[in-house]
């Protein structure tokens, strides 16, 4: 396995963990916190998408990974497709011309903060070739960490070099 691929696996894994955390957090309705979270999530999801896609290229193309584990129950608030395939989600993020981090209010009784909490259940993405679509950020990280990463470890261990440093 090439050094760049090993590096991408490590970077994708780190970004997936960060995305997991950002997607699980309840945020206060505070403009500064929301804006910092928004820009941080865009950074992390971009790093994740590029490195996860490069990592996936060492696995058989016929192998599909679905986004099936949401953190929050949600439905799109406007017309658009919900992306349920990891490869498709990564491609849309990489080629995005429009990428919005969407915050939604938690239902009454669930927030742990006074005044209510907001969460990031999905991002909204559009490319030059595909209309607006919704991608569950938690499901994205879950699919990589629980479905893809274990398979990448098997491939990496089959081609192991003593100084690789891949976890």
DOFINU-278713 format. One record per residue: x negated, y negated, z negated of N, C-alpha, C in turn; residue in one letter. Coordinates in steps of 0.1 Angstrom, whole numbers, padded with zeros to 4 digits, always signed. Atoms other than C-alpha are relative to their C-alpha. Layout:
BEGIN
XYZXYZXYZA;...
//
This chain:
BEGIN
-0009+0012+0000+0000+0000+0000-0009-0012+0000X;+0008+0012-0002-0014-0034+0010+0001-0009-0013X;+0001+0009+0012-0024-0059-0017+0011-0010+0000X;-0010+0009-0001+0001-0084-0004+0014+0006-0004X;-0012-0007+0003+0029-0059-0008+0001+0003-0016X;+0001-0002+0015+0018-0050-0044+0002-0014-0007X;-0002+0013+0006+0017-0087-0052+0014-0004+0001X;-0014+0003-0001+0052-0092-0038+0009+0008-0009X;-0008-0008+0010+0065-0063-0059+0000-0006-0014X;+0002+0006+0013+0051-0079-0090+0008-0013-0001X;-0007+0013+0000+0064-0114-0081+0015+0002+0001X;-0015-0002-0001+0099-0101-0071+0005+0005-0013X;-0005-0005+0013+0101-0082-0104+0000-0011-0010X;+0000+0012+0009+0091-0113-0124+0012-0009+0003X;-0011+0009-0004+0116-0134-0105+0014+0006-0003X;-0012-0007+0003+0143-0108-0109+0004-0001-0015X;-0002+0001+0015+0139-0109-0147+0004-0014-0003X;-0004+0014+0002+0141-0147-0146+0014-0002+0005X;-0014+0002-0006+0172-0146-0124+0010+0007-0009X;-0008-0007+0009+0187-0121-0148+0004-0009-0012X;-0002+0009+0012+0182-0145-0177+0008-0013+0004X;-0008+0012-0004+0195-0176-0158+0015+0004+0003X;-0014-0004-0003+0226-0156-0147+0007+0005-0012X;-0006-0004+0012+0233-0144-0182+0003-0011-0010X;+0000+0011+0010+0230-0177-0200+0013-0008+0001X;-0011+0010+0001+0259-0199-0211-0006-0014-0002X;+0005+0013+0000+0251-0235-0204+0010-0010-0006X;-0010+0011+0004+0266-0266-0221+0003-0008+0012X;-0004+0009-0011+0284-0290-0199-0008-0013-0002X;+0009+0012+0002+0254-0314-0200-0007-0002+0014X;+0005+0003-0013+0243-0331-0168-0015+0003+0002X;+0015-0002-0001+0205-0329-0175-0003+0015+0000X;+0002-0015+0001+0206-0292-0185+0005+0007+0013X;-0005-0006-0012+0227-0283-0155-0009-0002+0012X;+0008+0003-0012+0205-0301-0130-0014+0008-0001X;+0012-0007+0002+0173-0285-0145+0002+0015+0003X;-0004-0014-0003+0190-0251-0144+0002+0003+0015X;-0002-0002-0015+0201-0256-0108-0013+0000+0008X;+0012+0000-0008+0167-0265-0095-0009+0012-0004X;+0007-0012+0004+0151-0237-0115+0005+0013+0007X;-0006-0012-0007+0175-0211-0101-0003+0000+0015X;+0003+0000-0015+0169-0223-0065-0015+0004+0001X;+0014-0005-0001+0131-0219-0071-0001+0015-0002X;+0001-0014+0004+0135-0185-0087+0006+0009+0011X;-0007-0008-0009+0160-0171-0062-0008+0000+0014X;+0008+0001-0012+0138-0183-0033-0012+0009-0001X;+0011-0008+0002+0107-0167-0047+0004+0015+0000X;-0005-0014+0000+0127-0135-0054+0003+0005+0013X;-0004-0005-0013+0142-0133-0020-0012+0004+0010X;+0012-0002-0009+0109-0136-0001-0007+0012-0004X;+0008-0011+0005+0091-0112-0023+0007+0014+0000X;-0008-0012+0000+0119-0087-0027+0001+0006+0014X;-0001-0005-0013+0124-0085+0010-0013+0007+0005X;+0013-0006-0004+0087-0079+0017-0002+0014-0007X;+0001-0013+0007+0088-0052-0010+0008+0011+0006X;-0009-0010-0005+0118-0035+0005-0005+0006+0013X;+0005-0005-0013+0099-0031+0038-0008+0013-0001X;+0008-0012+0002+0079-0002+0023+0010+0012-0002X;-0010-0010+0002+0111+0018+0017+0007+0003+0014X;-0007-0003-0013+0131+0036+0045+0011-0010+0003X;-0010+0010-0005+0152+0012+0065+0014+0005-0002X;-0013-0006+0001+0181+0036+0062+0005-0001-0014X;-0004+0001+0014+0182+0032+0024+0007-0013-0003X;-0007+0012+0003+0208+0007+0013+0002-0001-0015X;-0002+0003+0014+0212-0010-0020+0011-0010-0001X;-0012+0009+0002+0245-0026-0031-0001-0008-0012X;-0002+0009+0012+0252-0055-0054+0013+0004-0007X;-0012-0006+0006+0276-0037-0076+0001-0003-0015X;+0000+0002+0015+0268-0049-0112+0001-0015-0003X;-0001+0014+0004+0282-0084-0120-0002-0002-0015X;+0000+0003+0015+0276-0101-0153+0013-0007-0004X;-0012+0008+0003+0307-0123-0150+0011+0005+0010X;-0011-0003-0009+0341-0116-0135+0003-0013+0007X;-0002+0012-0008+0346-0141-0107+0006+0004+0014X;-0004-0001-0014+0362-0146-0073-0003-0013+0007X;+0004+0013-0007+0352-0172-0046+0012-0010-0002X;-0010+0011+0002+0370-0205-0051+0004-0006+0014X;-0003+0004-0014+0370-0212-0013-0002+0012+0009X;+0002-0011-0010+0370-0190+0018-0014+0003+0002X;+0013-0004-0002+0339-0171+0023-0002+0015-0003X;+0002-0014+0003+0325-0136+0023-0008+0002-0013X;+0009-0004+0011+0311-0119-0008-0010+0010+0005X;+0011-0009-0005+0278-0103+0001-0002+0011-0011X;+0002-0012+0009+0274-0068-0014-0012+0008+0003X;+0012-0007-0004+0243-0056+0003-0013-0008-0003X;+0012+0007+0004+0209-0065-0011-0008-0005+0012X;+0007+0005-0012+0191-0067+0023+0007-0012+0006X;-0007+0012-0006+0218-0090+0037-0001-0012-0009X;+0001+0012+0009+0217-0112+0006-0013-0006+0000X;+0013+0005-0001+0180-0115+0008-0002-0008+0013X;+0001+0007-0012+0181-0125+0044+0007-0013+0000X;-0008+0013+0001+0208-0151+0038-0007-0010-0008X;+0007+0009+0009+0188-0166+0010-0013-0006+0007X;+0012+0004-0007+0156-0167+0031+0003-0010+0011X;-0003+0008-0012+0173-0182+0061+0010-0011-0003X;-0010+0009+0004+0196-0205+0041-0003-0015+0005X;+0001+0014-0003+0203-0240+0054+0008-0007-0010X;-0008+0006+0011+0227-0246+0026+0000+0011-0011X;+0000-0009+0012+0222-0230-0009+0004-0008-0012X;-0006+0007+0012+0243-0241-0038+0000+0009-0012X;-0002-0007+0013+0241-0229-0074+0013-0004-0005X;-0013+0003+0004+0276-0226-0086+0002+0003-0015X;-0003-0001+0014+0286-0232-0122+0015+0001-0001X;-0015-0002+0002+0320-0219-0134+0002-0001-0015X;-0004+0001+0014+0338-0226-0167+0003+0014-0005X;-0005-0012+0006+0341-0196-0190+0014-0001-0005X;-0014+0001+0005+0377-0188-0199+0000-0003-0015X;-0002+0004+0014+0390-0201-0232-0002+0013-0009X;+0002-0011+0010+0380-0179-0262-0013+0007+0002X;+0013-0007-0003+0347-0167-0246-0012-0009-0003X;+0012+0008+0002+0324-0197-0249-0005+0000-0014X;+0006+0000+0013+0300-0198-0278-0004-0015-0004X;+0004+0014+0003+0295-0236-0276+0012-0009-0001X;-0011+0009+0001+0317-0264-0287+0002-0007+0013X;-0003+0007-0013+0335-0280-0257+0000+0009+0012X;+0000-0010-0011+0332-0248-0236-0014+0001+0006X;+0013-0004-0006+0304-0232-0217+0002+0002+0015X;+0000-0003-0015+0296-0229-0180-0011+0011+0002X;+0009-0010-0003+0278-0200-0164-0003+0000+0015X;+0003-0001-0014+0262-0192-0130+0003+0014+0005X;-0004-0014-0004+0281-0162-0116-0005+0003+0015X;+0004-0003-0014+0270-0167-0079-0007-0013+0005X;+0005+0011-0008+0252-0188-0054+0008+0000+0013X;-0008+0002-0013+0269-0201-0022-0011-0003+0011X;+0011+0001-0010+0247-0197+0009+0007+0000+0014X;-0003+0000-0014+0251-0206+0046-0012-0001+0008X;+0011+0001-0009+0227-0201+0074+0004-0006+0013X;-0003+0005-0013+0225-0213+0110+0009+0009+0008X;-0007-0010-0007+0241-0181+0121+0012+0006-0007X;-0011-0006+0008+0264-0171+0092+0006-0011-0008X;-0007+0009+0008+0291-0190+0075-0002+0002-0015X;+0001+0000+0014+0294-0196+0038+0003+0014-0006X;-0002-0013+0007+0290-0165+0016-0004-0002-0014X;+0003+0000+0015+0288-0158-0021-0009+0012-0003X;+0009-0011+0004+0260-0138-0037-0001-0001-0015X;+0001-0002+0015+0262-0126-0073-0014+0000-0004X;+0014+0001+0003+0229-0136-0088-0004+0011-0010X;+0003-0011+0010+0231-0111-0117-0001+0013+0007X;+0000-0012-0008+0240-0083-0093-0013+0002+0008X;+0012+0000-0008+0211-0093-0071-0012+0005-0008X;+0012-0005+0009+0185-0089-0100+0002+0014-0005X;-0003-0013+0005+0202-0058-0113-0003+0011+0011X;+0003-0009-0011+0200-0041-0079-0015+0002+0002X;+0015-0001-0002+0163-0048-0076-0006+0007-0012X;+0006-0006+0012+0154-0039-0112+0003+0015-0002X;-0004-0014+0003+0174-0007-0114+0001+0009+0011X;-0001-0009-0011+0177+0006-0079-0013+0000+0009X;+0012+0001-0009+0147-0007-0059-0013+0002-0007X;+0013+0000+0007+0119-0012-0084-0004+0015-0003X;+0004-0014+0002+0119+0025-0095-0005+0007+0012X;+0004-0006-0013+0116+0036-0059-0013-0006+0005X;+0013+0006-0003+0088+0011-0053-0011+0006-0008X;+0010-0006+0008+0069+0025-0082-0004+0014+0005X;+0003-0013-0006+0071+0060-0067-0009-0001+0012X;+0008+0002-0012+0057+0048-0034-0014-0005-0004X;+0013+0006+0004+0030+0027-0052-0008+0011-0007X;+0008-0011+0007+0020+0057-0074-0005+0011+0010X;+0005-0009-0010+0017+0079-0043-0012-0005+0007X;+0011+0006-0007-0007+0055-0028-0009-0008-0010X;+0007+0008+0010-0023+0044-0061-0015-0001+0001X;+0014+0003+0001-0057+0028-0064-0002-0004-0015X;+0002+0003+0015-0073+0025-0099+0000-0014-0003X;+0001+0014+0004-0076-0013-0097+0012-0008+0005X;-0011+0007-0006-0042-0021-0083+0007-0009-0010X;-0006+0009+0010-0027-0035-0115+0015-0001+0001X;-0014+0000-0001+0009-0028-0105+0006+0008-0012X;-0005-0006+0012+0030-0020-0135+0007+0013+0003X;
//
